[in-house]
């Protein structure tokens, strides 16, 4: 049984730390949703660390991720399990979602590539992703694992996520625009709305 640790005791309102240990990966994730974009990343996959850095920098999330995975097999378990653990940490840090804007979207270009990401902190996990990668690998990163990362995230963060790469020739650019747009969309969705302070953004009264 893999039981995440409780959120770290801290004076910051939206901070959480989660550990996840299995026979395939050992992971620690710490997030501060009201950070400045600082990142400390060590997953063993250089390009994946570069993508996680985009989430921190463009989402203004302070992010620490340490992962020891079975990379002698491939990167699948590492990438998927980081997505799972990050989703758990974000869900804990968000808490009851009072006062957040809930929805966020972003379009991000990088040279010839353009991606759109739309997110809803709905409490209902769902992923729709259309990214026709032009290459199977970027460095040591298998581009197929982008889907596995986001699937793990949405399942455990409880969000609805739509990801579309609208244009792109270079797979590095395609992937980077996806992660940057995701970061910007998350940042917008988790921003505290002064007009809805203390209010859960749902007619149901809970999310």
JOBEL-V471580 format. One record per pair of residues at least 6 apart in sequence whose C-alpha atoms are under 8 Angstrom apart, sorted by the first residue. I is the first residue (numbers start at 1). J is the second residue. Records with the same first field share a line. If there is no record, write none. Layout:
# JOBEL-V471580
I=J  J
This chain:
# JOBEL-V471580
2=20  21  22
3=20
4=18  19  20
5=17  18  19
6=16  17  18
7=15  16  17  18  89  92  93
8=15  16  17
12=32
13=93
14=32  33  34  93  94  95
15=30  31  32  33  92  93
16=30  31  32  89  90  92  93
17=28  29  30  31  89
18=28  29  30  85  88  89
19=26  27  28  29  85
20=26  27  28  85
21=27
24=69  70  77  78
25=67  68  69  70  77  78  81
26=67  68  69
27=65  66  67  68  81  82  85
28=64  65  66  67  85
29=63  64  65  66  85  86  89
30=62  63  64  65  89
31=61  62  63  64  89  90  93
32=61  62  63  93
33=60  61  62  90  93  94  190
34=60  61  62
35=60  61  62
36=57  60  61  62
37=56  57  58  59  60  61  62  63
38=56  57  60  61  62  63
39=53  56  57  62  63  64
40=63  64  65
41=49  52  53  63  64  65  66
42=49  65  66  67
43=49  65  66  67  68  69  78
44=67  68  69  71
45=75  140  141
46=139  140  141
47=138  139  140  141
48=79  141
51=175  176  179
52=179
54=176  179  180  183
55=61  179  180  182  183  184
56=62  63  183
57=183
58=180  183  184  187
59=183  184  185  186  187
60=187
65=82
67=78  82
68=78
69=75  77  78
70=77  78
71=78
75=141  142  145
76=145  148
79=145  146  148  149
80=145  148  149  150  151  152
81=149  152
82=149  152
83=148  149  150  151  152  153
84=149  152  153  155  156
85=153  156
86=153  157
87=152  153  154  155  156  157  158
88=153  156  157
89=157
90=157
91=156  157  158
94=190
96=200  206  207
97=200  201  207
98=197  198  199  200  201
99=192  193  194  196  197  198  199  200  201
100=189  190  191  192  193  196  197  200  201
101=188  189  190  191  192  193  201
102=120  121  122  189  190  201
103=118  119  120  121  185  188  189  190
104=118  119  120  184  185  186  187  188  189  190
105=116  117  118  119  181  182  184  185  186  188  189
106=116  117  118  181  182  184  185
107=114  115  116  117  181
108=114  115  116  177  178  180  181
109=115  177
110=173  174  176  177
111=173
112=167  168  169  170  173
113=165  166  167  168  169  170  173  174  177
114=165  166  167  168  174  177
115=163  164  165  166  167  174  177  178  181
116=163  164  165  166  178  181
117=161  162  163  164  178  181  182  185
118=161  162  163  182  185
119=159  160  161  162  185  186  189
120=159  160  161  189
121=158  159  160  189  207
122=158  159  160  207
123=157  158  159  160  207
124=158  159  160
125=154  155  156  157  158  159  160  161
126=151  154  155  158  159  160  161
127=150  151  154  160  161  162  163
128=161  162  163
129=147  162  163  164
130=163  164  165
131=163  164  165  166  174
132=165
133=143  171  174  175
134=169  170  171
135=143  170  171
136=142  143  144
137=143
138=171  172
143=175
146=175
154=160  161
163=178
164=178
165=174  177  178
167=174
168=174
200=206  207
201=207
